[in-house]
Amino acid sequence: MMHSRILGVGSYVPPGIVKNDDLKQWMETSDEWIQQRTGIQQRHWVEINSEIGNSDLAVQAVERALAAARVKKDEIEMIIYATLSPDVEFPGTACFLQAKLGLPGIAALDIRQQCTGFIYGLSIADQYIRTGFYKKILVVGSEVHSRGLDRSTRGRDVTVLFGDGAGAVVMGPINTDNKSDSQVYSTHLHADGAHAKDLWIKSDCSSYPGERITQAHLEAGDHYPKMNGKTVFVNAVKRMPEAIHEALKANCLRVSDIDLFLFHQANLRINEMVGKQLEIPEEKIFNTIDRFANTTAATIPIGMDEAVKAGKLKPGMLVALAAFGSGFTWGSAILRW
């Protein structure tokens, strides 16, 4: 039976590190306040006046993923690009990445599932490969949040959470009936648009009368992200365990069968509560939020790459992924590394 598998993973974060205390130059905050609420100690941000964009970070991550997979770039037949901070409004950032990689003519798809974007992208790639439509696919999660954050005290509750970075995997086929072989077992996707405005950016937009963005929008900060933190937290700690249970049930597995859990890195307190609900030993959960903050669609592939480097993710391990984010969207996946 044809399955997909991850052939290699790579990640990249810009060199500039912003520690919690560095944020004091823009807003009223403290290292203690941020760490207590989020577990974040620092994040990486691009230089505000540089020409480095989202797809530039992605190029670095992709090149590392290709090297890890031992796959030549001209073997790639499709790019699936998850981001909420595209290079430009349109065209899609996958097209910019395709051009920078020198891969004209292949399929290039942008998806906008925010923090769940990588799992959605993994699921799409899995289906294309299972059906034999494509053999080698890049799945990318990349974000440059720092240029779109309100760096004043008004935007503090959101701004302290986010970092810039990119992660990518190369996916390919494997024809096997052996569950011990490297493969994606299953993916599970969900959304509930009734909560779309609990974590969103209001402007610029085409859904209200008048200009897409006005001086009034700018003065109100409508071009910055807004979040109903309590609602997000409550739903995240409910939906991620549900998604993990769904994936386990689909594969006749138990929590104890999983070797490593990689959760979306939105808030360490969310992941701690999810782990507690599922009764997962702490050593089986790999977190990166303390160093990189929330890089949205990039958190899971960055986590994979960091786990490989740390010797926590090894061939043959059974891995569970779960994410929750704006939309609301959520999902899970189980794979053999």
N, C-alpha and C positions, 0 to 999 in steps of 0.2 A: 504494500500500500504506500502511495506517495504522501510524504509529509514535508513540512518545511523545518529548517533548523537554522540556528544562528551560527554563522561561520566565523565571525570575528566582531569585536566591539572596539570602539575608540571614542575618546572624548577630548575636549579642549575647553579651557576657561581662560579669559584674558588675564594678563599678568597683574593688573592693578587690584590690590587687596584693600577693601574698605572694612575696617574693624568697627565694632559697635560704637566705641568712643569717638571714632572719626565722624560719625553722624551728628555729633554735637555742634559742628560748625554750621549746620543747616536747621536743626530742630532741637526742641527740648526732649531729651531722652538720656538713657544711661545704659551701660553694658549690663548692669544688674537687671534693669527693667526688661530689656530685650531677651536676655538669656532665661530669665524666670518664666516668661510667657511663651517663648518659642524654641529655646535651645540653640539659637543661632549665635555664633561668636563673630563671624565675619562673612563677607561675600566678595565675589570678584565682579568688578564693573569695568566696562570699556572706558577709555579716555573720552570725556564728553565732547571734546573738540576734534577727535580723530575721525578718520574716514572708515574705520572698521565697523562693519555692519553685521547683521544676523548671518547672512550667507558666508561671510568671511570666517566666522567662527565654525560654521558647518564644514567648510572645506578642510579645515585642520582636523576635525573629528573624523570625517570621512576618510581622509588619507591614512589616518592611524588605524581605522577599522579595516580598510582594504589590506594594509600591511599585516595586521593580525590574522586576517582571513586567508592571506596568501592568494588573493584574487586580484587580477588585473582590472583596471577601471573600465577597459573596453568590453569586459564581460557583463557589465551591469546593463540591465534591460529596462529598469524602471526606478524612479526616485519617488518616495513617499515622504513628504516633508510636513512635520507637525510644528506649528508655531502660532503664537498669538501676537507676536511682535515682528511682523514681516518687514522686509527691506523697504517696501513701498506699498501703498494701498492696492495697486495692481500693476503689472501682472504678479502671479504667484512667485514666492521666493524659490520654489523648486526650479523654476526656469533660470533664475540667476545662478543658482548652484550648478545646474546642468552646464551652463555656459562656462563657468569658472573651472569646472572639471574637464571641459572639452569633450562633452558627450552629446553632440547634436543628434536629434532624431528620436531619442528614446522617450518613453512616457514620463511625464513630470506632474505629480499630483500634490497639491497643498490640501491639508486638512486642518480644521479649526476646532478641535476638541479640548483645547487648553491643557490643563494638567493631566487629562486622560489621553492626550494626543498620541503619546508613544504607543500605548496599548491598542488604541484604535488603528494606528499605522501598522503595528505588528499583525493585527488581525486581518487587515486588508492584504498585506503581503502573504500571509499564510494561505489565504484563499486563492490568490493568483498562482502560487507555487503548487498547491495541492492539485489544482485543476490542470497543471502543466502549461498554463498560458505564458508564464515567465519562469526562468530558472534562477536568475540572480537579481536581487532587489536591494536597494539601499533604503533603510528606514532611518529617518533623521528627526531628532528633536533639538531645536535650537532657539535660543531667546536672547535678545538684548532688551532687558527691562529698564535698565538704568536711565535711558534717555526719555522714558515715558512716566516717570514717577514724580509725585509732588514732594519735593525735598524740604518742605516747610513743616512746622508742627501740625498744621492742618492735615497733612497726608501721612503723618508718622505711622499710624497703625498698619498701613499697607506697605509703605516704603521700606520699613526695616526688614520686611519678609523676603525681598526679592534680590536675586543675583543674575548675572549673565553667564551663559555657557552653552555648550553644544555636546551632544552625544549621538553616536550613529552605530548601527549594526548592519552587517552584510548578511542577507538571508539567502539560503539556497535549498535545493531539494535533497531528500534522502528517501530511497525506496526500501522500506523495512516494515516488518511486523513485530520487531523486537522492541519492547518498551524500554529496554536498557540503552538503546542507541540515542544519540543526541537528536532531539526533535521538539517541536511545539506540540504539546498534547491537545490543548484547547484554549480558546479565548472566549470571553463573555463580556458583552457591551451593553450599557444602559444609559439612559438620559431622562431628565425630568425638567422640561422647559418652563414649568410653572415657577421655578426658582431662578430664572435667568437674570433677574434684576437684583438678586442678592449678592452677586459678584460680577461687576460689569463696568464698562466705560460708556457713558451716555452719549458723548459727542467726540469726533464728528460722526454724523449718521445721516441716513436718507429716510428715516422713518418719522420725522417731525416736519411740520410746515416751515417754510423759509430756508435760509442758508444752512448748509451742513454744520458750520461752526461760526459763531458770532462772538463779538466782544463780550456779550453777556455770558456766553458759555465759558469763555476763558476766565472771566472774573469769578464765576461760580466754581471753577475747577472741574467742569464737566468733562474735560478731556483727560482727566486722571482717573485711575481705577478707584472704585468704591466697593466696600465690602461690608456685609452684615456678618460680622465675625462670629457671633453666637450661632446663627443659623447654619453657617458653613461648618462650624465645628460639630454641631449636633448631627448634621446629616453625614458628615465624613465618617464619624465614628460608628455610624449605623450602617452606611452603605458599603464601606470597604470590607468589614467582616462578612456581610451578606454575600459579597462578590467572591470572597475566598471560599466560603462554604459551598457556593454554587459550583465553583471550579473543582473543588475536592470531590463533591458528589458526582459530577460528570465523569470523573476518572476513577471512581471507587477508591479514593484515597482518604487518609486521615491527616490531621495537622501534624502528627508525629512522623509521618512519612516524608515531609518536606525538609530538605536540608538547609535551605536558605530562603528567607522572605525579603523581597525588595519592594518596599512601599514608596509611593510618591512622597517627596520630601517637602511638605507644606508647613508642617509644624511638628516639632518633636513630641509635643504633648498629645497630638492626635495619634501618632504612631505608637506611643507608649500605651494609650488607652486601647487601640486596636489589638496590640499584642497581648494586653491583659485579658481582653474579652475572649480571644482565641486561645489563651493559655499557651502562648509561644515562649519558650525560653529566650532570654535576652540575647544570648550568643547566636541565635538563629536569625536575628533581625539586623540587617546592615543599614546603617544610617550615615548620611553625608551632610545633613542640613547644617551641622555646626560649622562646617568649612565653606560651603557653597550657597547656603540659604536655598530659597525656592527658585529653581530655574525652570519651573513649569514643565513643558514637554520634554525637557532635557534631563530631568532628575533621575529617571529610571536608567537610561543608558549610561549616564555619568556614574550612577551607583554600580552598575554592572562592571564598568571598566575599573573603577576604584576597588571593587571587591576582588577582581582578578589580580590586580597589582598587590593587594594586601594578602593574597593567598587564601581568601575566604570563599572564593568561587572557583571551583575546580571541575575538570571534565568528569561527567557522570553524575554530578549532583542534580537533585530534583529541586527546582526553583519555582516559587510562587510570586507573581507580581500582582499588585493592586494599586489603583489610583482613584482619586476623587477630585473633581474640580468644577470650575465655572461651567454653567450651562443649565442646571447641574448635569455633569456627566460622571460616570464611574465605570469601572471595569476591572477584569482580572485575567490572568493567564497562568497556565502551568506549563513548564517546559523542562526538558532534560538538557543540561548544559553539555 
